[in-house]
Structures are given as structure tokens and as C-alpha cells.
């Protein structure tokens, strides 16, 4: 069965152009990235002075990307005129709007999203579970606040599900996909982010009071020491902060993937099963590429401190 693919390019005046062919695209959605990413390249059938505002990508009538334009390039090569566009989902703006520094008391996801900046097209799981406080340091963004809140309430990491929907807890509607038209399998190890030791200040500014050691780094011969300021998220027990930092530096360090033809509608924190390679493994990354006629999907499962533990 073939997949239906279409792009909608919305102009500044609200009108749109719909493309059902003549384009190439690559879409990425990843567990630790607070937005989806889309790159498209297509022949320009319109005038050269068009200014696009939003991009939407549908596969099998499912909206998988809706975002603003990061960059748009109009290219003329001989008699050929093309556009090259990069777009991020609207949740990327959560990482670009800063919080007022200091302590925020009695905060939930509901209050965090509703009481601060009004960012269009973003939704979130309705979650009124409250933390007694979070601490926003200088330069902290709304996404940093969501990270801190999620770690306090659920001891995990937030993610984007659906189209621009922020989630902290596991989804109730998760499904399992089982690819059949498989092109390749693979396993990927990434140790570039792994930290071997954290040394954190105490309340008086003394370093080396709170320390954490990563046994995996030691096993792999990785020596990366980090000297960090006191994390004020857990003043009653700073070791909890070190635990979160150690988990985060291990994100995605082991990945197993299945690459197949087509797209089965999976999302982050759904599950994938294929033979004895992956058995009901939580999905951590989805990459879809192709054109208006065919597509290929690479669905990855992370095996780290947050996923498939």
C-alpha cells in the first residue's frame, strides 16, 4: 500500500499552497529535542517573491509537522527555480522564551504554560500535579522549567507527542507498530555526551562537596570531569540533582533502529516490535524521508537511563 504525502505552505496573508509531489523532505522527531524538524526542497511553481509563514506535513492524512519557517532560500540554477526550507515545530519557541530568574512556588504544567508567555499552536497534556517549587536560573527558558518540573514530579524527561503537544507523563494511548517492509536494522552507540564525574558546589560555594561518578564512563575509559554550580532545584537533597544530570548525559547512548518502507503512524513513546531485534521497545526517535511518491522511515529505540530501562 502506498502512502499519501502532502505539504501545505501557508503564506503571510493566510492563503496556502498545497504540494502533493515534486518535493523532497526529511522529518525528525526525537525524545530529547523539544520540537520536530522538517527540511523540504521543491520546484518553485509560483513567483519568486513569495514569503512563506508556516509549513505543514501530512502523511496518510495525519499531521506530523506544523511549524514556522527557520530559513527559506529561493534558488535559480539555469532555467530551474527551487525553494529550500527549514522549519521547526512551534514548541521550539518554548526554548527561546526566558523565565524570570528565581524561585517559582506551587507550579504545575497547567500553570506554567498558561501563566507565562502565550505561544501559538502549542498544546499540552492537562496536568495539574503541583511541585512545591522549581528554581529558574539566569537565562532559563520555559522548556528548562518544564524539564525541571518533569524531573521533580516524574523522575523522567519531557517530550513532544502528536503535533506540538508537550507531555511529562507516559501516554495512555500508546500503540505498538510492527514493520514488515524492512530495509535495514542497526545499532548505534554514542558516548560523546557521557560525563565521567560531576563535582557540585555546596551552598557556601565550595566545590567537591557533592560528587557523582559514572561507572559506564569508567568502563569505557572516558574521563570527563564537570565542575558545576549548586543546582537549587533540590536544596534539601543535592544528590537528586546530580542523579538527573548523570541520567541526562547518558541520553541516547545506545540506540537500536529498524528502517522500513512507508510509515505506520508511530509517535514518540509508542512501541516497536520487529522479530527478535526489538520487542515492544519504547520509541525514542523517528526519521522520515522521501518525496511526494515514496517514503522511508527509521524508527529508533533508546536504551538509556530514561528509556527502556
C-alpha positions as MATLAB code, in Angstrom:
seq = 'XXXXXXXXXXXXXXXXXXXXXXXXXXXXXXXXXXXXXXXXXXXXXXXXXXXXXXXXXXXXXXXXXXXXXXXXXXXXXXXXXXXXXXXXXXXXXXXXXXXXXXXXXXXXXXXXXXXXXXXXXXXXXXXXXXXXXXXXXXXXXXXXXXXXXXXXXXXXXXXXXXXXXXXXXXXXXXXXXXXXXXXXXXXXXXXXXXXXXXXXXXXXXXXXXXXXXXXXXXXXXXXXXXXXXXXXXXXXXXXXXXXXXXXXXXXXXXXXXXXXXXXXXXXXXXXXXXXXXXXXXXXXXXXXXXXXXXXXXXXXXXXXXXXXX';
ca = [
       0.000    0.000    0.000;
       1.363    3.391   -0.998;
       1.475    6.334    1.403;
      -0.187    9.678    0.710;
       2.054   12.681    1.359;
       1.270   16.370    1.087;
       2.779   19.652    2.148;
       0.886   22.818    2.919;
       2.814   26.079    2.729;
       0.966   28.954    4.384;
       1.698   32.493    3.222;
       1.741   35.612    5.383;
      -1.756   36.531    4.194;
      -3.145   33.201    5.404;
      -3.588   31.588    1.995;
      -1.799   28.354    1.235;
      -0.089   26.294   -1.429;
      -0.566   22.524   -1.344;
       2.132   20.262   -2.792;
       1.406   16.589   -3.450;
       4.530   15.892   -5.486;
       7.708   17.428   -6.837;
       9.381   17.796   -3.449;
      11.878   16.028   -1.213;
      11.716   16.110    2.557;
      13.328   14.891    5.758;
      11.448   14.919    9.056;
      12.951   14.246   12.517;
      11.265   13.853   15.895;
      13.453   12.974   18.857;
      12.849   12.178   22.540;
      15.199   14.839   23.958;
      14.566   17.601   21.414;
      11.656   19.937   22.238;
      10.417   20.265   18.662;
      10.023   18.455   15.363;
      12.291   19.414   12.470;
      11.462   19.440    8.751;
      13.656   20.145    5.722;
      11.959   20.403    2.321;
      13.203   21.124   -1.187;
      10.784   21.691   -4.059;
      10.409   23.214   -7.502;
       9.009   26.726   -7.423;
       5.835   26.956   -9.474;
       4.965   30.387   -8.138;
       6.501   33.859   -8.183;
       9.911   34.414   -6.640;
       8.771   36.979   -4.087;
       6.603   34.613   -2.033;
       7.120   34.768    1.738;
       6.025   31.581    3.468;
       4.960   31.681    7.114;
       4.110   28.121    8.210;
       4.731   24.598    6.927;
       2.536   21.539    7.493;
       3.415   17.951    6.543;
       0.724   15.270    6.316;
       1.369   11.562    5.826;
      -1.675    9.351    5.294;
      -3.789   12.371    6.327;
      -2.029   12.544    9.695;
      -0.461   15.915   10.530;
       3.049   15.094   11.735;
       4.667   18.550   11.491;
       3.313   22.060   11.882;
       5.847   24.812   12.366;
       7.205   28.208   11.474;
       9.930   28.899    8.920;
      13.503   28.992   10.182;
      15.105   29.698    6.807;
      13.778   29.922    3.264;
      16.087   30.037    0.240;
      14.967   30.752   -3.314;
      17.443   29.202   -5.781;
      17.862   29.826   -9.524;
      20.040   27.371  -11.485;
      19.720   27.933  -15.231;
      16.021   27.563  -16.013;
      15.274   25.736  -12.746;
      13.827   27.586   -9.770;
      13.557   25.847   -6.400;
      12.916   26.538   -2.729;
      14.866   25.115    0.190;
      13.094   25.470    3.552;
      13.945   24.505    7.120;
      11.174   24.522    9.701;
      10.845   23.755   13.408;
       7.653   22.882   15.264;
       6.107   25.636   17.374;
       7.289   24.014   20.611;
      10.799   25.193   19.675;
       9.653   28.603   20.954;
       9.492   27.172   24.478;
      13.280   27.018   24.332;
      13.511   30.636   23.145;
      11.356   32.396   25.758;
      13.077   33.042   29.067;
      11.657   32.798   32.561;
      12.104   35.423   35.259;
      15.039   34.174   37.370;
      14.312   32.924   40.859;
      12.073   30.513   42.727;
       8.610   29.674   41.359;
       6.390   28.100   44.018;
       3.421   25.714   43.668;
       3.812   25.175   39.949;
       2.181   22.659   37.590;
       2.406   22.146   33.845;
      -1.005   23.784   33.501;
       0.071   26.931   35.327;
       3.486   27.050   33.652;
       2.040   27.038   30.143;
      -0.963   29.267   30.902;
       0.542   31.882   33.220;
       3.612   32.886   31.219;
       4.011   33.651   27.512;
       1.201   32.996   25.066;
       2.825   30.887   22.331;
       0.546   29.956   19.398;
      -0.272   26.424   18.262;
       1.162   24.691   21.357;
      -0.885   22.189   23.350;
      -0.005   20.157   26.409;
      -1.307   17.305   28.490;
      -3.762   18.600   31.074;
      -1.727   18.068   34.217;
      -2.388   19.948   37.442;
       0.031   17.930   39.564;
       1.968   20.539   41.525;
       5.593   20.743   42.615;
       6.322   22.783   45.724;
       8.809   24.827   43.715;
      11.253   24.986   40.828;
      14.223   27.310   40.521;
      14.915   29.271   37.331;
      18.493   30.448   36.976;
      19.564   33.350   34.759;
      18.802   32.556   31.125;
      16.430   29.674   31.912;
      13.734   29.115   29.305;
      10.197   27.816   29.557;
      11.483   24.452   28.306;
      14.103   24.406   31.083;
      11.274   24.985   33.571;
       9.311   22.089   32.049;
      12.432   19.917   32.296;
      12.852   20.755   35.965;
       9.180   20.232   36.728;
       9.073   16.859   34.937;
      12.169   15.626   36.742;
      10.721   16.656   40.104;
       7.300   15.122   39.551;
       8.075   12.037   37.438;
      11.833   11.475   37.588;
      11.926   11.469   33.785;
      12.295   13.873   30.870;
       9.537   15.766   28.969;
       8.857   15.153   25.296;
       6.724   16.217   22.336;
       3.913   13.937   21.208;
       1.391   14.488   18.459;
       1.806   17.874   16.804;
       3.334   20.419   19.210;
       1.929   18.740   22.330;
       4.091   18.849   25.465;
       3.953   15.808   27.723;
       5.523   14.884   31.052;
       3.855   11.547   31.810;
       3.552    8.361   29.746;
       0.757    8.424   27.137;
      -2.401    6.441   27.784;
      -2.966    5.861   24.051;
       0.405    4.327   23.145;
       0.334    1.737   20.354;
       2.778   -0.892   19.088;
       3.916   -0.906   15.457;
       5.402   -3.907   13.663;
       7.142   -3.046   10.363;
       7.103   -5.597    7.543;
       8.821   -3.970    4.535;
      12.135   -3.707    6.373;
      15.156   -2.269    4.565;
      17.789   -2.447    7.328;
      18.481   -2.858   11.029;
      21.186   -1.237   13.083;
      22.641   -0.467   16.469;
      24.346    2.815   17.289;
      26.445    3.755   20.317;
      27.055    7.426   21.125;
      29.369    8.287   24.001;
      30.004   11.920   23.036;
      27.790   13.343   25.782;
      28.783   10.935   28.548;
      30.287   12.622   31.634;
      32.510   10.607   33.957;
      32.365   12.827   37.068;
      30.250   15.692   38.367;
      31.560   17.904   41.167;
      28.979   20.345   42.510;
      29.218   23.303   44.865;
      27.567   23.432   48.253;
      25.507   26.381   49.478;
      28.682   28.216   50.528;
      30.297   27.867   47.101;
      32.755   25.100   47.978;
      33.405   22.653   45.143;
      33.843   18.928   45.563;
      31.278   18.639   48.353;
      28.753   16.825   46.179;
      30.182   14.323   43.710;
      28.881   11.691   41.297;
      30.794    9.058   39.319;
      29.627    7.319   36.141;
      30.629    3.648   36.104;
      29.915    3.325   32.367;
      32.388    6.085   31.575;
      34.965    4.355   33.721;
      34.361    1.046   31.900;
      34.809    2.812   28.531;
      37.920    4.736   29.537;
      36.127    8.094   29.282;
      37.445   10.860   31.541;
      35.229   13.978   31.547;
      35.027   15.923   34.804;
      32.433   18.691   35.190;
      32.683   21.339   37.909;
      29.209   22.835   38.293;
      27.460   25.415   40.434;
      24.948   24.355   43.056;
      21.695   23.248   41.443;
      18.939   24.859   43.503;
      16.215   22.504   42.330;
      16.819   20.145   45.247;
      18.333   22.112   48.096;
      17.075   19.539   50.587;
      18.986   16.763   48.794;
      21.504   17.948   46.141;
      22.350   14.346   45.270;
      18.999   14.172   43.439;
      20.190   16.958   41.125;
      23.376   15.051   40.399;
      21.316   11.968   39.602;
      19.295   13.864   36.999;
      22.413   15.331   35.407;
      24.023   11.920   35.171;
      20.916   10.444   33.544;
      20.737   13.298   31.044;
      24.367   12.975   29.952;
      23.607    9.323   29.080;
      20.667   10.165   26.822;
      20.516    8.060   23.681;
      23.887    6.441   24.255;
      22.583    3.101   22.959;
      20.174    3.055   20.001;
      18.659    0.185   18.037;
      16.667    1.005   14.918;
      14.534   -0.502   12.189;
      14.407    1.191    8.774;
      11.429    0.314    6.612;
       9.451    1.488    3.592;
       6.355    3.552    4.323;
       5.116    4.977    7.606;
       2.972    3.245   10.234;
       1.865    6.306   12.178;
       4.101    5.807   15.221;
       4.944    8.571   17.663;
       7.389    9.124   20.493;
       6.739    6.791   23.451;
       4.770    4.362   21.307;
       6.362    0.923   20.978;
       8.014   -1.023   18.182;
       8.372   -4.763   17.700;
      10.348   -6.470   14.949;
      11.321  -10.151   15.125;
      13.799  -10.704   17.957;
      15.598   -7.414   17.214;
      13.213   -5.171   19.159;
      10.458   -6.446   21.406;
       7.870   -3.864   22.492;
      10.612   -1.235   22.831;
       9.689    2.375   23.571;
      10.305    4.631   20.578;
      12.847    7.447   21.075;
      13.380    8.819   17.566;
      11.508    8.905   14.263;
      13.124    9.940   10.962;
      11.076   10.012    7.759;
      12.484   10.925    4.359;
      11.357   10.758    0.763;
       9.270   12.722   -1.701;
       5.669   13.047   -2.780;
       5.619    9.459   -4.069;
       7.521    7.224   -1.635;
       8.942    7.416    1.858;
      11.249    5.511    4.158;
      11.058    5.563    7.971;
      13.781    4.862   10.507;
      12.294    4.234   13.948;
      14.752    4.050   16.835;
      14.547    2.842   20.415;
      16.884    4.315   23.006;
      18.305    2.199   25.793;
      19.433    4.730   28.377;
      18.511    5.956   31.871;
      15.119    7.345   30.801;
      14.001    4.942   28.063;
      13.727    1.139   28.041;
      15.489    0.880   31.387;
];
